[in-house]
């Protein structure tokens, strides 16, 4: 069960005191404070939650606290708000967690877009922009979508205002009515469930100009991390709390992308650039072209 509480807590030190007090009363609960959220929310996840206890603890420490009843969750599938909290926490804790060198998939996409004369692209799940700068450096205009406000702030800190980034979940696309010459997606889609994956592909395809291209890079079943963690569906595993990965093969690529102008797909070795010496991953490059 998950409950979301709106508070007026402002400082991280204040939040730390409040969270510690709640943990004493709810041992074993997962508790997180999102200071970047306008509602300064506290997220509590536990099999059973005593709402009045949480509210009274926060009030006793001098802050307001109100249950956001429309955010109560009694299910396993995370909402975009919960997913956002996971990535927000990750970027707060680890900042530029993947470094600044673009993935090899990105370099292939850059070369492909240059070859096709593409000058205007959308990157859903842009993160802090490490896979975006190489496009900008080669004269390609970049627009992004990112669920983590911290990641957007990191992108601005490192790259200035060279790209527009919409704040929100890719599951809520579209964020504008612009049609792009190309759309690039690295990773991202394999973190979604089946319905969300299908919607993302459809939404991206709908935002392409005629003759525009989708260029997706997804993790393969041949990757060494396939099968690690708890299996939660066909070819889908949860290795760490909150990170659920769907692994693609030829069949699933054709099934999900086939009706969207699939032109080519092939497997590559994607080096683990943040942990030299570790095994490389196996990714599948997918290209789709929208008809004229």
N, C-alpha and C positions, 0 to 999 in steps of 0.2 A: 504494500500500500504506500502511496506517495501523497503527501499533503504539502501545499505551498502556502506560506504565510507572508503577508505584506507587513513591512516594518518601517520605522523611520531611523534605523541605524545608519550612521554615516561613516564612521571610521573603522578600519580593519581591526584595530585593537579592541574596540567596543564589540565588534562581531565575534572576535575570538573568545572574549569573556562569556558572551551569551551562548555560543555554541558549546563551550565546555560545560556550562551549567545544564544545558539540555541533555548532553551526553551522559551526565551523571544520573539523570532521571530515566533516560531511555538507553540503557547500555545495549550495544550491538546495532543501534540505528545508524544509518548513513545520513549525515547532516552537512549541508553546504549553504554558505551565504554568498549571494551574487551581488556584489556592490556596484556592478556596472548596470544592473537592471534598474529602471526608474522606480520600481516599487520596492527596491532593497529587499529582495525576497530571501526567506529562509526555506530551504527544501529539505523535508524530512522523509526518509524512506525506511520503513520497518514493517514487519508482518502485522503489528497492531500499533496504532498511534493514539495516545490520549490527547486529543486536541486541546482540552482545557488546561492540561498540565503545561503544554508548550506555551500557550498564551500567557498563563499566570507567571511562568518563569521569566519571560521577556518583560512583562509589565513590572515585575518585582525589581528588575534591574534598571528600570526607568525609561523604557522604550514602549512605543505602541506596537501592537501585534494583532493582525486580523487574518483569519483563515480565508483564503481565496477559494470559495466553494466550487467555482467553475474549473479549478485546477486539480481537484481531487482525482487521483488515479488509482483504480483497483484493477490492474491489468499488467501484462508483461511487455506489451509494445509501448515504447517510449513516444511521447508526443514530441513535436518539433521544439517545444519549450524545454523539455527535459534533455533532448539531444543537444540543444544549444547550451544548456548548463554544463553538460559533459565537456564540450569543446571549449567553452569559456574557462572552465577550471583548468583544462589541459594547457591552454595558452597562457593563463595567469601563472601557472606553476613552472612551465617549461619554456615559455617565450618562443624564440625562433628555434623550435625543437628539431627541425630538419635541416638546419643550416641555410645557406644562401645559394648553394650551387644547384642549378636546375637538374631535374631528373633527365635521364637519357631519353625517355619518352617525349619530354618537352622539346628537346633538341631536334628530334625527328619531326615533331609537329611544326616547329619553327621553319625547318627546311622545306617541308611540304607546303606550308602556307605561302612562303616566299615564291616557291615554284609556281603555285597557282595564282599568284598575284593578289592574295587576300590581304587586306589592309585594316580590317575592322572585325575584332573578335570578342566573344563573350566567354568568360571563364567562371562557371559555377563552382563554388567551393574554392575560392581563390586563396584562402588562408591569409598569410602575411605577405604574399606576393613573390615568393622565391621562384615559382614557375611562371611568372608573368613578365619579369624584367627583360628577359631575353627577347620577347616579342617587341616590347617597346624600343629596345636598343636597335631593332631592325626595322623601325618605321611602321610598326603595326599598332593601331589604337586598341587598347584593352579596356573592357568593362568587366567588373567582377560581381559576384554574389558571395557573401560570407555570413555565417550564422553567429560568429564570435566577434563582439565589439572590440575585445582586446586584440584579436588578430588584425582587425581593420586599423586600429591605432598603431600597431607595429608596422603595418605596411606604409602608413603615412609617415611614420618616424624614419623609416629607412629609404623610402622612394619618393617622398613628397606627395604632391597632388597629380602625379603623372597618369593616374588611372582613377576612374569613378568606380566606387564599390558600394553596391546596395547591401544594407544590413538586413538579413533575414535568412530563412531556410529555403533551400532549393525546392523543397516540396511545396512552396507557395508561389513558385513561378507562374506567370511572368511578372517581372518588376517594372517593365516598360513595354512599349509597343514598337520598339525599334526592331528591325530585321537585320541580322548580322551576316557578314560574308562567311564567317567561320565560327564554330564553337568548339572549344577545347576543354576536355575534362580528364584530369589525372586522378586516378584513385576514386574518390568520392562515391561513385554509383554503387560500388560493391559494399558500402556501408549501409545501404538502404534495403528495405524488404522488397518483395516481388512487386507489389502494387506501386510502391514509390519509385522503383527502378523504371517500370513501364511509363509512369507519368513523367519522369525526368526526361526520358528519351523522346517522348511525344512532345513535351513542352519545348525542348531544345530544337527539335526538327521544325516545329511551328514557327520558331523565331529565326529561322534561316531565310536568307534571300534565295530566290530561284538560282540554281546552280551553286548554292553554298554548300559547305562541307561540315560534317561532324567529325571530330577526331577524338576518340575516347581511348584511354589507356586503363585496362582493368587487370586485376590479378588472376593468374591462371591456376587451374587445379594441379599443374605441374610444378608449382612453386613449393619450396621445401617446407613452408609453414602450413600447407594444406593439411587439415585433419587435427590441428593442434587446438586444444580447448574442448569446450562442451558443444556437441552438435545440437543445433536448434532448428535444423531444417535440411532439406536436400542441398548438399554442398555449401552449407552455411554453418559457421562456427563462431562461438564467443570465447576468445582466448583470454581477454581481460574484461573486467566489468565495464559495460557501456560500449565496447567496440565489437560489433558483430559483422563478420566478413563473409560475403558470398564469393565463391571461387568459380570462375568461368571456364568453360571448355568450348570446343567448336559447336556443339549442339546448342548450348545456351546462348552463345553469340548469335547464331542464326535465328534462334527462336525470338530473342528480344529485339534484335536490330534488323532482321530480315525485311520487314515491311517498310523500312525507312531508308531505302536506297542504298543498302549495303553494297559496297564496291570491293572491299578488300579487308582481310584481317590476317594477322600473322603474330607469332610469338617472339618475344625478345627477352634477353637477360637484362634485368634492371639492377645495377650494383647498389649495395647498401652503403651509400656515401656518408652517412652519419656514423657508421660503425665499421671502419676499414678492417678487412680481415674476416668479417662475417660473411655468411653465404649470401649470394645474390638472390633476388626474387625473380620469378618468371611472370611476365606481364603479356597481355594480348593487346596489340594495337588494332583498333577498329576504325574504319573509314566509311562514312556514308555520304552520299551526294543527293541533294534535293533536285528534283527535276525542274525544268524551265517552264 
